[in-house]
Amino acid sequence: MNRRNRKTGIIEPIGDPSGRLTAQAAAQVVERAADAAGLKGQWTGHSLRRGFATAARKAGHDIVSIGRHGGWADGSKALLGYFEDVDKWEDNPVTGTGL
């Protein structure tokens, strides 16, 4: 995968010398895609990881399965924090109580 250097105009490889996509290169791809799409805010490679977890939870997938697929440790507080935004409305324990 290659990219054009915005300052020099030279085409440069993205990733490490063996051609693998590095975390930094993935972040650059995400940042450029978000910029090209006109999305506001700060977008990073981490946005994909968190977005996957959030979308999978919204689709009704099991927390343990999501965590294992995404490489989180079982019971990860970080992963559970991502679900708070999804679950506070979808799985609200107050719903149906009449409060």
N, CA, C and O atoms as CSV, one atom per row, in Angstrom:
chain,resi,resn,atom,element,x,y,z
A,1,MET,N,N,0.855,-1.164,0.000
A,1,MET,CA,C,0.000,0.000,0.000
A,1,MET,C,C,0.900,1.225,0.000
A,1,MET,O,O,1.914,1.262,0.697
A,2,ASN,N,N,0.530,2.210,-0.773
A,2,ASN,CA,C,1.319,3.429,-0.876
A,2,ASN,C,C,0.469,4.647,-0.575
A,2,ASN,O,O,-0.761,4.598,-0.582
A,3,ARG,N,N,1.163,5.736,-0.310
A,3,ARG,CA,C,0.484,7.011,-0.092
A,3,ARG,C,C,1.317,8.107,-0.723
A,3,ARG,O,O,2.522,7.954,-0.920
A,4,ARG,N,N,0.666,9.212,-1.039
A,4,ARG,CA,C,1.378,10.361,-1.578
A,4,ARG,C,C,1.689,11.312,-0.428
A,4,ARG,O,O,0.793,11.723,0.309
A,5,ASN,N,N,2.957,11.655,-0.282
A,5,ASN,CA,C,3.381,12.614,0.726
A,5,ASN,C,C,2.795,13.966,0.357
A,5,ASN,O,O,3.056,14.484,-0.728
A,6,ARG,N,N,2.000,14.542,1.260
A,6,ARG,CA,C,1.308,15.807,0.963
A,6,ARG,C,C,2.261,16.972,0.744
A,6,ARG,O,O,1.956,17.900,-0.005
A,7,LYS,N,N,3.405,16.922,1.392
A,7,LYS,CA,C,4.362,18.030,1.277
A,7,LYS,C,C,5.232,17.917,0.030
A,7,LYS,O,O,5.464,18.912,-0.656
A,8,THR,N,N,5.718,16.702,-0.267
A,8,THR,CA,C,6.653,16.519,-1.378
A,8,THR,C,C,5.987,16.008,-2.644
A,8,THR,O,O,6.527,16.180,-3.737
A,9,GLY,N,N,4.819,15.380,-2.517
A,9,GLY,CA,C,4.152,14.794,-3.670
A,9,GLY,C,C,4.709,13.434,-4.063
A,9,GLY,O,O,4.234,12.819,-5.018
A,10,ILE,N,N,5.716,12.959,-3.332
A,10,ILE,CA,C,6.352,11.681,-3.639
A,10,ILE,C,C,5.491,10.534,-3.093
A,10,ILE,O,O,4.963,10.603,-1.983
A,11,ILE,N,N,5.368,9.482,-3.906
A,11,ILE,CA,C,4.643,8.288,-3.479
A,11,ILE,C,C,5.564,7.491,-2.550
A,11,ILE,O,O,6.703,7.181,-2.897
A,12,GLU,N,N,5.040,7.168,-1.358
A,12,GLU,CA,C,5.818,6.449,-0.358
A,12,GLU,C,C,5.041,5.233,0.106
A,12,GLU,O,O,3.810,5.244,0.098
A,13,PRO,N,N,5.744,4.181,0.513
A,13,PRO,CA,C,5.027,3.011,1.055
A,13,PRO,C,C,4.457,3.316,2.433
A,13,PRO,O,O,5.019,4.104,3.194
A,14,ILE,N,N,3.339,2.684,2.738
A,14,ILE,CA,C,2.761,2.761,4.079
A,14,ILE,C,C,3.055,1.421,4.742
A,14,ILE,O,O,2.843,0.372,4.134
A,15,GLY,N,N,3.530,1.444,5.958
A,15,GLY,CA,C,3.782,0.212,6.688
A,15,GLY,C,C,5.255,-0.035,6.893
A,15,GLY,O,O,6.086,0.857,6.723
A,16,ASP,N,N,5.565,-1.271,7.264
A,16,ASP,CA,C,6.961,-1.604,7.533
A,16,ASP,C,C,7.632,-2.113,6.254
A,16,ASP,O,O,6.960,-2.308,5.241
A,17,PRO,N,N,8.941,-2.326,6.291
A,17,PRO,CA,C,9.661,-2.737,5.074
A,17,PRO,C,C,9.168,-4.035,4.448
A,17,PRO,O,O,9.345,-4.239,3.247
A,18,SER,N,N,8.555,-4.913,5.231
A,18,SER,CA,C,8.059,-6.178,4.670
A,18,SER,C,C,6.684,-6.017,4.033
A,18,SER,O,O,6.142,-6.973,3.477
A,19,GLY,N,N,6.112,-4.808,4.112
A,19,GLY,CA,C,4.823,-4.553,3.494
A,19,GLY,C,C,3.635,-4.703,4.411
A,19,GLY,O,O,2.495,-4.519,3.984
A,20,ARG,N,N,3.883,-5.038,5.684
A,20,ARG,CA,C,2.768,-5.165,6.630
A,20,ARG,C,C,2.293,-3.793,7.066
A,20,ARG,O,O,3.077,-2.852,7.188
A,21,LEU,N,N,1.004,-3.701,7.297
A,21,LEU,CA,C,0.404,-2.448,7.751
A,21,LEU,C,C,0.682,-2.276,9.239
A,21,LEU,O,O,0.290,-3.116,10.049
A,22,THR,N,N,1.348,-1.204,9.593
A,22,THR,CA,C,1.654,-0.937,10.997
A,22,THR,C,C,0.493,-0.192,11.644
A,22,THR,O,O,-0.408,0.286,10.954
A,23,ALA,N,N,0.519,-0.095,12.968
A,23,ALA,CA,C,-0.520,0.657,13.680
A,23,ALA,C,C,-0.517,2.115,13.236
A,23,ALA,O,O,-1.578,2.715,13.063
A,24,GLN,N,N,0.657,2.681,13.053
A,24,GLN,CA,C,0.763,4.075,12.602
A,24,GLN,C,C,0.181,4.234,11.195
A,24,GLN,O,O,-0.518,5.208,10.916
A,25,ALA,N,N,0.467,3.286,10.321
A,25,ALA,CA,C,-0.058,3.359,8.960
A,25,ALA,C,C,-1.575,3.220,8.948
A,25,ALA,O,O,-2.258,3.923,8.203
A,26,ALA,N,N,-2.104,2.316,9.771
A,26,ALA,CA,C,-3.562,2.160,9.857
A,26,ALA,C,C,-4.200,3.452,10.344
A,26,ALA,O,O,-5.253,3.857,9.851
A,27,ALA,N,N,-3.561,4.097,11.310
A,27,ALA,CA,C,-4.075,5.373,11.815
A,27,ALA,C,C,-4.097,6.422,10.711
A,27,ALA,O,O,-5.045,7.201,10.612
A,28,GLN,N,N,-3.063,6.445,9.883
A,28,GLN,CA,C,-3.025,7.404,8.778
A,28,GLN,C,C,-4.147,7.143,7.780
A,28,GLN,O,O,-4.772,8.082,7.286
A,29,VAL,N,N,-4.401,5.881,7.486
A,29,VAL,CA,C,-5.476,5.518,6.559
A,29,VAL,C,C,-6.820,5.988,7.111
A,29,VAL,O,O,-7.623,6.572,6.383
A,30,VAL,N,N,-7.063,5.735,8.391
A,30,VAL,CA,C,-8.332,6.127,9.014
A,30,VAL,C,C,-8.473,7.649,9.024
A,30,VAL,O,O,-9.536,8.175,8.691
A,31,GLU,N,N,-7.421,8.349,9.400
A,31,GLU,CA,C,-7.464,9.812,9.443
A,31,GLU,C,C,-7.771,10.391,8.067
A,31,GLU,O,O,-8.586,11.306,7.942
A,32,ARG,N,N,-7.127,9.865,7.050
A,32,ARG,CA,C,-7.351,10.379,5.688
A,32,ARG,C,C,-8.755,10.063,5.186
A,32,ARG,O,O,-9.393,10.889,4.534
A,33,ALA,N,N,-9.228,8.861,5.496
A,33,ALA,CA,C,-10.580,8.482,5.067
A,33,ALA,C,C,-11.625,9.365,5.744
A,33,ALA,O,O,-12.581,9.804,5.104
A,34,ALA,N,N,-11.442,9.622,7.032
A,34,ALA,CA,C,-12.381,10.482,7.760
A,34,ALA,C,C,-12.346,11.900,7.206
A,34,ALA,O,O,-13.386,12.539,7.045
A,35,ASP,N,N,-11.151,12.383,6.919
A,35,ASP,CA,C,-10.994,13.722,6.354
A,35,ASP,C,C,-11.662,13.804,4.982
A,35,ASP,O,O,-12.369,14.768,4.688
A,36,ALA,N,N,-11.435,12.793,4.147
A,36,ALA,CA,C,-12.027,12.775,2.806
A,36,ALA,C,C,-13.547,12.701,2.863
A,36,ALA,O,O,-14.233,13.226,1.986
A,37,ALA,N,N,-14.077,12.044,3.907
A,37,ALA,CA,C,-15.530,11.922,4.062
A,37,ALA,C,C,-16.148,13.149,4.730
A,37,ALA,O,O,-17.369,13.257,4.853
A,38,GLY,N,N,-15.275,14.082,5.163
A,38,GLY,CA,C,-15.779,15.289,5.805
A,38,GLY,C,C,-16.255,15.073,7.234
A,38,GLY,O,O,-17.047,15.862,7.749
A,39,LEU,N,N,-15.781,14.015,7.877
A,39,LEU,CA,C,-16.195,13.732,9.252
A,39,LEU,C,C,-15.471,14.653,10.217
A,39,LEU,O,O,-14.267,14.879,10.094
A,40,LYS,N,N,-16.196,15.170,11.152
A,40,LYS,CA,C,-15.620,16.052,12.169
A,40,LYS,C,C,-15.075,15.213,13.318
A,40,LYS,O,O,-15.478,14.064,13.497
A,41,GLY,N,N,-14.173,15.779,14.086
A,41,GLY,CA,C,-13.634,15.094,15.249
A,41,GLY,C,C,-12.285,14.471,14.974
A,41,GLY,O,O,-11.725,14.604,13.886
A,42,GLN,N,N,-11.781,13.796,15.975
A,42,GLN,CA,C,-10.475,13.152,15.874
A,42,GLN,C,C,-10.684,11.670,15.601
A,42,GLN,O,O,-11.301,10.969,16.403
A,43,TRP,N,N,-10.176,11.196,14.484
A,43,TRP,CA,C,-10.324,9.801,14.085
A,43,TRP,C,C,-8.956,9.146,14.062
A,43,TRP,O,O,-8.002,9.699,13.515
A,44,THR,N,N,-8.864,7.963,14.659
A,44,THR,CA,C,-7.600,7.238,14.721
A,44,THR,C,C,-7.840,5.775,14.383
A,44,THR,O,O,-8.975,5.352,14.159
A,45,GLY,N,N,-6.767,5.018,14.349
A,45,GLY,CA,C,-6.908,3.578,14.152
A,45,GLY,C,C,-7.728,2.951,15.266
A,45,GLY,O,O,-8.429,1.963,15.047
A,46,HIS,N,N,-7.642,3.521,16.455
A,46,HIS,CA,C,-8.409,3.016,17.598
A,46,HIS,C,C,-9.909,3.179,17.367
A,46,HIS,O,O,-10.710,2.424,17.918
A,47,SER,N,N,-10.286,4.159,16.557
A,47,SER,CA,C,-11.704,4.362,16.257
A,47,SER,C,C,-12.314,3.103,15.640
A,47,SER,O,O,-13.476,2.786,15.892
A,48,LEU,N,N,-11.531,2.385,14.834
A,48,LEU,CA,C,-12.033,1.153,14.221
A,48,LEU,C,C,-12.284,0.079,15.265
A,48,LEU,O,O,-13.287,-0.632,15.209
A,49,ARG,N,N,-11.367,-0.033,16.218
A,49,ARG,CA,C,-11.497,-1.063,17.249
A,49,ARG,C,C,-12.715,-0.786,18.126
A,49,ARG,O,O,-13.529,-1.673,18.381
A,50,ARG,N,N,-12.822,0.442,18.574
A,50,ARG,CA,C,-13.968,0.800,19.416
A,50,ARG,C,C,-15.267,0.712,18.610
A,50,ARG,O,O,-16.289,0.246,19.114
A,51,GLY,N,N,-15.218,1.156,17.374
A,51,GLY,CA,C,-16.400,1.091,16.515
A,51,GLY,C,C,-16.875,-0.330,16.288
A,51,GLY,O,O,-18.076,-0.599,16.275
A,52,PHE,N,N,-15.913,-1.252,16.106
A,52,PHE,CA,C,-16.282,-2.662,15.954
A,52,PHE,C,C,-17.022,-3.154,17.188
A,52,PHE,O,O,-18.078,-3.778,17.081
A,53,ALA,N,N,-16.462,-2.869,18.361
A,53,ALA,CA,C,-17.074,-3.345,19.609
A,53,ALA,C,C,-18.478,-2.770,19.773
A,53,ALA,O,O,-19.407,-3.489,20.141
A,54,THR,N,N,-18.630,-1.496,19.504
A,54,THR,CA,C,-19.928,-0.838,19.652
A,54,THR,C,C,-20.947,-1.402,18.659
A,54,THR,O,O,-22.081,-1.702,19.031
A,55,ALA,N,N,-20.537,-1.545,17.396
A,55,ALA,CA,C,-21.451,-2.058,16.371
A,55,ALA,C,C,-21.843,-3.502,16.652
A,55,ALA,O,O,-23.000,-3.882,16.469
A,56,ALA,N,N,-20.885,-4.304,17.095
A,56,ALA,CA,C,-21.186,-5.706,17.405
A,56,ALA,C,C,-22.171,-5.804,18.567
A,56,ALA,O,O,-23.080,-6.634,18.544
A,57,ARG,N,N,-21.993,-4.967,19.573
A,57,ARG,CA,C,-22.912,-4.977,20.725
A,57,ARG,C,C,-24.307,-4.529,20.301
A,57,ARG,O,O,-25.304,-5.126,20.706
A,58,LYS,N,N,-24.376,-3.467,19.479
A,58,LYS,CA,C,-25.678,-2.994,18.989
A,58,LYS,C,C,-26.384,-4.074,18.177
A,58,LYS,O,O,-27.613,-4.147,18.160
A,59,ALA,N,N,-25.595,-4.913,17.503
A,59,ALA,CA,C,-26.162,-5.994,16.695
A,59,ALA,C,C,-26.571,-7.191,17.553
A,59,ALA,O,O,-27.084,-8.185,17.040
A,60,GLY,N,N,-26.341,-7.086,18.868
A,60,GLY,CA,C,-26.797,-8.116,19.789
A,60,GLY,C,C,-25.803,-9.217,20.093
A,60,GLY,O,O,-26.174,-10.237,20.673
A,61,HIS,N,N,-24.544,-9.036,19.713
A,61,HIS,CA,C,-23.551,-10.073,19.969
A,61,HIS,C,C,-23.122,-10.086,21.431
A,61,HIS,O,O,-23.150,-9.065,22.118
A,62,ASP,N,N,-22.729,-11.256,21.879
A,62,ASP,CA,C,-22.321,-11.506,23.250
A,62,ASP,C,C,-21.036,-10.758,23.590
A,62,ASP,O,O,-20.106,-10.715,22.784
A,63,ILE,N,N,-20.985,-10.167,24.788
A,63,ILE,CA,C,-19.833,-9.384,25.227
A,63,ILE,C,C,-18.555,-10.220,25.224
A,63,ILE,O,O,-17.506,-9.741,24.794
A,64,VAL,N,N,-18.629,-11.444,25.691
A,64,VAL,CA,C,-17.432,-12.301,25.744
A,64,VAL,C,C,-16.923,-12.580,24.332
A,64,VAL,O,O,-15.717,-12.519,24.090
A,65,SER,N,N,-17.812,-12.880,23.410
A,65,SER,CA,C,-17.408,-13.154,22.030
A,65,SER,C,C,-16.769,-11.925,21.388
A,65,SER,O,O,-15.757,-12.029,20.695
A,66,ILE,N,N,-17.371,-10.766,21.625
A,66,ILE,CA,C,-16.816,-9.522,21.074
A,66,ILE,C,C,-15.414,-9.296,21.623
A,66,ILE,O,O,-14.483,-8.994,20.877
A,67,GLY,N,N,-15.276,-9.446,22.939
A,67,GLY,CA,C,-13.983,-9.220,23.562
A,67,GLY,C,C,-12.909,-10.155,23.051
A,67,GLY,O,O,-11.792,-9.722,22.767
A,68,ARG,N,N,-13.227,-11.410,22.931
A,68,ARG,CA,C,-12.236,-12.386,22.461
A,68,ARG,C,C,-11.882,-12.142,21.001
A,68,ARG,O,O,-10.719,-12.259,20.615
A,69,HIS,N,N,-12.872,-11.806,20.191
A,69,HIS,CA,C,-12.604,-11.523,18.774
A,69,HIS,C,C,-11.716,-10.288,18.621
A,69,HIS,O,O,-10.846,-10.243,17.752
A,70,GLY,N,N,-11.942,-9.298,19.465
A,70,GLY,CA,C,-11.178,-8.057,19.375
A,70,GLY,C,C,-9.884,-8.051,20.157
A,70,GLY,O,O,-9.146,-7.066,20.122
A,71,GLY,N,N,-9.594,-9.136,20.865
A,71,GLY,CA,C,-8.336,-9.229,21.583
A,71,GLY,C,C,-8.330,-8.620,22.975
A,71,GLY,O,O,-7.263,-8.412,23.553
A,72,TRP,N,N,-9.509,-8.329,23.523
A,72,TRP,CA,C,-9.583,-7.815,24.886
A,72,TRP,C,C,-9.539,-8.990,25.863
A,72,TRP,O,O,-9.995,-10.088,25.542
A,73,ALA,N,N,-8.996,-8.757,27.042
A,73,ALA,CA,C,-9.012,-9.775,28.095
A,73,ALA,C,C,-10.445,-9.941,28.590
A,73,ALA,O,O,-11.230,-8.993,28.575
A,74,ASP,N,N,-10.778,-11.151,29.027
A,74,ASP,CA,C,-12.109,-11.374,29.600
A,74,ASP,C,C,-12.306,-10.417,30.773
A,74,ASP,O,O,-11.430,-10.285,31.629
A,75,GLY,N,N,-13.454,-9.756,30.807
A,75,GLY,CA,C,-13.765,-8.808,31.879
A,75,GLY,C,C,-13.075,-7.457,31.735
A,75,GLY,O,O,-13.018,-6.694,32.699
A,76,SER,N,N,-12.548,-7.145,30.547
A,76,SER,CA,C,-11.836,-5.889,30.329
A,76,SER,C,C,-12.708,-4.686,30.677
A,76,SER,O,O,-13.808,-4.534,30.147
A,77,LYS,N,N,-12.211,-3.835,31.568
A,77,LYS,CA,C,-12.953,-2.626,31.945
A,77,LYS,C,C,-13.037,-1.659,30.766
A,77,LYS,O,O,-14.036,-0.958,30.607
A,78,ALA,N,N,-12.000,-1.621,29.948
A,78,ALA,CA,C,-12.018,-0.735,28.771
A,78,ALA,C,C,-13.148,-1.150,27.829
A,78,ALA,O,O,-13.917,-0.309,27.364
A,79,LEU,N,N,-13.243,-2.448,27.551
A,79,LEU,CA,C,-14.293,-2.936,26.664
A,79,LEU,C,C,-15.669,-2.664,27.251
A,79,LEU,O,O,-16.568,-2.218,26.539
A,80,LEU,N,N,-15.842,-2.922,28.529
A,80,LEU,CA,C,-17.132,-2.669,29.170
A,80,LEU,C,C,-17.494,-1.190,29.108
A,80,LEU,O,O,-18.670,-0.846,28.993
A,81,GLY,N,N,-16.503,-0.317,29.182
A,81,GLY,CA,C,-16.749,1.120,29.067
A,81,GLY,C,C,-17.309,1.495,27.703
A,81,GLY,O,O,-18.135,2.402,27.600
A,82,TYR,N,N,-16.865,0.804,26.651
A,82,TYR,CA,C,-17.385,1.087,25.309
A,82,TYR,C,C,-18.871,0.749,25.229
A,82,TYR,O,O,-19.627,1.410,24.518
A,83,PHE,N,N,-19.281,-0.277,25.957
A,83,PHE,CA,C,-20.667,-0.726,25.893
A,83,PHE,C,C,-21.608,0.167,26.681
A,83,PHE,O,O,-22.818,0.112,26.461
A,84,GLU,N,N,-21.102,0.979,27.580
A,84,GLU,CA,C,-21.979,1.834,28.383
A,84,GLU,C,C,-22.852,2.712,27.502
A,84,GLU,O,O,-24.047,2.861,27.757
A,85,ASP,N,N,-22.260,3.295,26.464
A,85,ASP,CA,C,-23.024,4.168,25.572
A,85,ASP,C,C,-24.118,3.403,24.850
A,85,ASP,O,O,-25.216,3.928,24.662
A,86,VAL,N,N,-23.840,2.175,24.444
A,86,VAL,CA,C,-24.824,1.359,23.732
A,86,VAL,C,C,-25.903,0.873,24.687
A,86,VAL,O,O,-27.097,0.990,24.412
A,87,ASP,N,N,-25.462,0.327,25.809
A,87,ASP,CA,C,-26.384,-0.348,26.720
A,87,ASP,C,C,-27.236,0.578,27.572
A,87,ASP,O,O,-28.276,0.159,28.081
A,88,LYS,N,N,-26.820,1.825,27.740
A,88,LYS,CA,C,-27.599,2.684,28.633
A,88,LYS,C,C,-29.015,2.913,28.107
A,88,LYS,O,O,-29.923,3.206,28.884
A,89,TRP,N,N,-29.208,2.783,26.802
A,89,TRP,CA,C,-30.554,2.926,26.243
A,89,TRP,C,C,-31.128,1.592,25.806
A,89,TRP,O,O,-32.324,1.349,25.971
A,90,GLU,N,N,-30.301,0.729,25.255
A,90,GLU,CA,C,-30.783,-0.559,24.740
A,90,GLU,C,C,-31.108,-1.547,25.861
A,90,GLU,O,O,-32.052,-2.327,25.734
A,91,ASP,N,N,-30.355,-1.526,26.939
A,91,ASP,CA,C,-30.516,-2.499,28.011
A,91,ASP,C,C,-30.706,-1.767,29.343
A,91,ASP,O,O,-30.083,-2.114,30.347
A,92,ASN,N,N,-31.564,-0.762,29.337
A,92,ASN,CA,C,-31.765,0.079,30.500
A,92,ASN,C,C,-32.657,-0.646,31.514
A,92,ASN,O,O,-33.797,-0.989,31.200
A,93,PRO,N,N,-32.143,-0.883,32.732
A,93,PRO,CA,C,-32.930,-1.624,33.716
A,93,PRO,C,C,-34.168,-0.877,34.211
A,93,PRO,O,O,-35.026,-1.478,34.857
A,94,VAL,N,N,-34.275,0.395,33.927
A,94,VAL,CA,C,-35.446,1.175,34.348
A,94,VAL,C,C,-36.612,0.979,33.374
A,94,VAL,O,O,-37.770,1.179,33.739
A,95,THR,N,N,-36.301,0.588,32.136
A,95,THR,CA,C,-37.340,0.392,31.144
A,95,THR,C,C,-38.365,-0.629,31.622
A,95,THR,O,O,-38.011,-1.723,32.061
A,96,GLY,N,N,-39.625,-0.261,31.531
A,96,GLY,CA,C,-40.711,-1.167,31.928
A,96,GLY,C,C,-41.048,-1.151,33.399
A,96,GLY,O,O,-41.930,-1.894,33.829
A,97,THR,N,N,-40.377,-0.329,34.187
A,97,THR,CA,C,-40.659,-0.286,35.624
A,97,THR,C,C,-41.700,0.767,35.973
A,97,THR,O,O,-42.197,0.802,37.098
A,98,GLY,N,N,-42.027,1.617,35.022
A,98,GLY,CA,C,-42.999,2.677,35.283
A,98,GLY,C,C,-42.375,3.925,35.883
A,98,GLY,O,O,-43.091,4.862,36.237
A,99,LEU,N,N,-41.072,3.954,36.003
A,99,LEU,CA,C,-40.403,5.143,36.553
A,99,LEU,C,C,-40.130,6.168,35.491
A,99,LEU,O,O,-39.574,7.227,35.783
